[in-house]
């Protein structure tokens, strides 16, 4: 064999090997991932999906069937980089021996979470005798940091597979998923925010022991059982927050993203129905609420609806609201967005509020500028009927307010 022929054969073999090596670097498909939270003390497992290659890789977190997909990403020389602009976060990991290891940077929201992932593998069925826990539960919490006595726990079940949502006054946890094993249901959730691990242990008399992360156990009873015992019910979000004097106009005067001061007394709001939505681009339940607000604005703007978002942000975002702009772009927000200050300044900036402690909280103003209703929190799609009922109730309220005639001014009489 001549030297030239030998060299040619070597080159051909090399060309055949290269694609297989590249293929070995593919990340497409589902992954079993984890982040470490609470300074590395708690591991949160979750499902993750990757697709694409080279400079066009996408990663997706899951909230039930909904996905939060990266805005940009790449896989170069075994290094995976994904950016989630509307969350202000970035995932960086190294692919080695079929595993991904790195960290999930939370931007201005705190220290990174260590991240690891391996290829998805189906979990074998657990115990044969699986308790049936599907349904609506009342979780007795004594008194939460927001003054609640109880939460809703919504459970769906198919054999050993279970999904659950805790609905509190500020909104829900997102969909937690898991299985039954060793006498309890172990569930978890991470959608790029609000990491949570939940254990549900069936007890005597049909109760559930509910443990969030490493907190003390709480007791849950089926809703009808709790009612029969006269136990405290979850707070009514439509009665949780109010204003000190409902006869006064609701006032605001804050800068928009370009620094221009916008006030409730501006001509654009005169005689309009105004929704004042208090939230922040960091707030997971505000991500749930915003698509609905966008939908309302598109439908009713021409009939006289205005929406003003009071977006409370961290100091870094106030100085340079990169994440806020990405949030608005992601959801197609074209109503007014103002930046009043940091979350800790909520009650100083909105002094008319009573029991105002939830992100989001939404005030509904009639054409006279006065608060006609207030709603704490927002139940996302994961909350099922509570989400549907909330949207129906708010839509009906907006239509009633729009149907009212604007108050006549002295000049028009």
C-alpha positions, 0 to 999 in steps of 0.5 A: 500500500502506497503512502498516499493511499494509506493517508487517504484511508486514515482521512476517510476513517477520521471523517467517519469517526468525527460525526459519531463523536459530535453525535455523542455530544448531542443534548436533545431530549429529556433530562432528570435535573436537580438544583441545590437550594438553601445554600446547598442543603436541599436538592430539588429534582425536576424535569428538563428538556434540551433541543438543538445544537451548536449556536442554536440550543434551547432549554425548557423548564416545565410547569405542568404542561407549560414550558419556559424556554430559553431565549438563546443558547449554545453548546460549544466544545461541551459547554452548555449556555442558556439564557432566560431573559424574562427571568434574568437568569442563565444556565451554564453547564459542562457536558461530560460522560453523558452528564451536565454539571454547572450552575443556574445563575439567578442574576440579581435575585441571589446566589447561583444554584448548583445544577446537575442533570443526567439522561431521563430514565422512567421511574419504576412503579412503586408499592402495589397498594397505592393510596388514592389522594386525588381531590381538594384538600384544606391545609391547616397552617395556623397563621402564615406570614401573610395572616392565612389560616389555611391553604388549598391543596389540589391533587391529581393522581394516575396510579403511582403518578401524582401532580399537586398544587398548593394555592395560597393567597398570593397564588399557586406553587406551580405544578409539582410532580412525583410518585408514591414510594415507601409510604409517601408521595414525593413531589417537586417543582422547578420552572426556573423559579420557586423551587419546591419539594413536597412530601405527602404522607397519608395518615390515619382518619384520611388526613395527609401530613404535608411537608414543604422542603424541610419545614415542619409537617402541616395537616391536610384534610379533605375540603368537605371533611374540614368544612364538617369540622368547622376548621378555618378556610383559605382566605378569600382573595377578593376580600383580603386586601382593601383601601383605607378610604374607598371614596378617595381616588386611587393615587399613583405617580411613578416613573416609567421605564424611560424615567417619565413620571406617570400619574393617575391624574394624567389625561389618558386615565380620565373617565377610564376603567383602570386596572392597577396591577402590583407585581414585579418581573421577579414574581412567579405568580406575576408571570402567571397573571400577565398573559391574562392582563395582556388578553384583557387589554387587547379585548377592552382597550377600545371600550375604555380600559387602561392597565397600569403595572406597578412593577416593584424591582430590586435596586439593580433592575431599577437602575437598569431594567433589562429583565423588566424589558425582557419580561414585557417583550416575552408577554407582549405587554403594551400597557403602562409599566411603572417602577415605584421602587423595591418590593420592601417599599410596597406599603410606603409607595402604596399607602392607601392599601390595607393588608397589602402584602401579596405579589401580585395584588390587583386593584380595579378602579371605576371611571371615577378613579375610585377602587371598586374591587381588589384581588390578592394573588393570581391562581395560574393554570396549575390551579385548574378551576380556580384559574378559570373562575378567577378569569371569568370573575375579573372579566365580568367585573371589567365589563360591569365597570365599562358599562357604567357611564363616565361621571359628568364634570361641571363643565359638561353639565 
